[in-house]
Amino acid sequence: MHVLRTIGALTGREVLKFVRDRSRVLGALAQPLALWLLLGLGFQNTFQPPQGAVAGSYAAFLFPGILALVLLFTAIFSTISVVEERTSGFLQAVLVAPTPRTALVFGNALGGTVLATVQALLFLFALPLMDLSPGLLGVGMVVAVCLCTGLAFTALGFAIAWRMDTTRGFHAVMNLFLLPLWFLSGAMFPAEGAAPVLQWLVWGNPVSYAVSGLRHGLHGFSGEAATLVGPGLCLGVTGGFAILMIGMAVWQVRRPFFET
């Protein structure tokens, strides 16, 4: 019970810090919304849906990718507090407390997951603009993919932040591979029309299965969405990746916090 209380307290602390920072809330919602509108309207007349996929606007095609972008960036950058709190003394206090270090992993991971999922789900209010009706099962699929993706990338961010000395270094490392992961997920263009090398990169990218899972859910499992594989495999790969990242974060947190 003590471990669960610690996890709950750390989760609530992450959420409270985010809610109190109004500029962070505004930036987290306004940036992906602006990107979706600019790209969706800008490429509207040049977009050709892949063969066999349901016809629709580029904004509708891009929408699952925007949800994935919200999940990735919110989850990853929620863990920047791990670097910041290294100097504030909070982490040292948690580490000497009579509770397992894994509670720190799960508390931060769940806090980031909640923030990422809630922000992504807020964008579902735009569904009527694209004439999408996912239904109850579709929304359930979207929520499940959001939770798995948020958990995976919060854990990944925690594992990397644990070894970082400065927030500048953390930002540099994250930006190095976050955008390529998103661009190579089939979020902006169908994988079928890409060069063979890019197709292989898309297939090997775990974010691709999150985007495909979101498309399955948002299109109500119509079978005509531009997806890589079926919904079950999308959810399985995303969930498996989340478990792998949690394992990596737990392994990192059991190593010495400071290096000599």
Residue pairs with C-beta under 8 A, 6 or more apart in sequence:
2 98
2 99
3 99
3 100
3 103
6 97
6 99
6 103
6 107
7 103
7 106
7 107
7 110
8 107
9 107
10 94
10 103
10 104
10 106
10 107
10 108
10 110
10 111
11 107
11 110
11 111
11 114
12 111
13 107
13 111
14 78
14 81
14 107
14 108
14 111
14 112
14 114
14 115
15 111
15 114
15 115
17 81
18 24
18 25
18 78
18 115
19 25
28 70
28 73
28 74
28 119
29 119
29 122
32 66
32 69
32 70
32 73
32 123
33 123
35 66
35 69
36 59
36 62
36 63
36 66
37 59
39 58
39 62
39 188
40 57
40 58
40 59
40 62
40 63
41 59
43 58
44 57
44 58
44 59
46 58
47 57
47 58
47 61
48 193
49 55
49 56
49 61
49 190
49 226
50 190
50 192
50 193
50 226
51 192
52 224
53 190
53 224
53 225
53 226
54 219
54 222
54 224
54 225
56 130
56 131
57 130
59 129
59 130
60 130
60 131
60 132
61 190
61 226
62 187
62 188
63 123
63 126
63 130
63 132
63 218
64 187
64 211
64 214
64 215
64 218
65 182
65 185
65 186
65 187
65 188
65 211
66 123
66 187
67 120
67 123
67 142
67 146
67 214
68 149
68 182
68 185
68 187
68 207
68 210
68 211
68 214
69 182
69 187
70 116
70 119
70 120
70 123
71 116
71 117
71 120
71 146
71 149
71 150
71 153
71 210
72 149
72 153
72 178
72 181
72 182
72 207
73 178
74 112
74 115
74 116
74 119
74 120
74 150
75 112
75 113
75 115
75 116
75 149
75 150
75 151
75 152
75 153
75 154
75 157
76 153
76 154
76 156
76 157
76 174
76 178
77 157
77 174
78 108
78 111
78 112
78 115
78 116
78 154
78 157
79 108
79 112
79 154
79 157
79 158
79 160
79 161
80 157
80 161
80 167
80 170
80 171
81 108
82 91
82 108
82 158
82 161
82 162
82 164
83 161
83 164
83 165
83 166
83 167
83 170
84 167
85 91
86 165
86 257
91 104
91 257
94 104
95 101
95 104
95 257
101 253
101 254
102 250
102 253
104 253
105 155
105 158
105 246
105 249
105 250
105 253
106 246
108 154
108 158
109 151
109 154
109 155
109 158
109 246
109 249
110 151
111 154
112 150
112 153
112 154
112 157
112 158
113 147
113 150
113 151
113 154
114 150
115 150
116 146
116 149
116 150
116 153
116 154
117 143
117 146
117 147
117 150
120 146
120 150
121 142
121 143
121 146
124 139
124 142
127 133
127 134
127 218
132 218
132 219
132 220
133 220
134 141
134 142
134 217
134 218
134 219
134 220
135 220
137 217
137 220
137 221
138 216
138 217
138 218
138 219
138 220
138 221
139 217
140 217
141 213
141 214
141 216
141 217
141 221
141 231
141 235
142 214
142 217
142 218
144 213
144 235
145 210
145 213
145 214
145 217
145 234
145 235
145 238
146 214
148 210
148 235
148 238
148 239
148 241
148 242
149 207
149 210
149 238
149 242
151 242
151 245
151 246
152 206
152 238
152 241
152 242
152 244
152 245
152 246
153 245
155 242
155 245
155 246
155 248
155 249
156 245
156 248
156 249
157 174
158 249
158 252
158 253
159 245
159 248
159 249
159 251
159 252
160 170
160 173
160 174
161 170
162 249
162 252
162 253
162 255
162 257
163 252
164 170
164 173
181 205
181 207
182 207
184 198
184 201
184 202
184 205
184 207
184 208
185 202
185 205
185 207
185 208
185 210
185 211
186 202
186 208
186 211
186 212
186 226
186 228
187 207
187 211
190 226
191 198
191 199
191 202
191 203
191 208
191 228
192 199
192 226
194 202
202 208
202 228
203 228
206 237
206 238
206 241
208 228
209 228
209 229
209 233
209 234
209 237
209 238
209 241
210 234
210 238
212 225
212 227
212 228
212 229
212 234
213 231
213 234
213 235
213 238
215 225
215 226
215 227
216 225
216 227
216 230
216 231
216 234
217 231
218 225
219 225
221 231
227 234
228 234
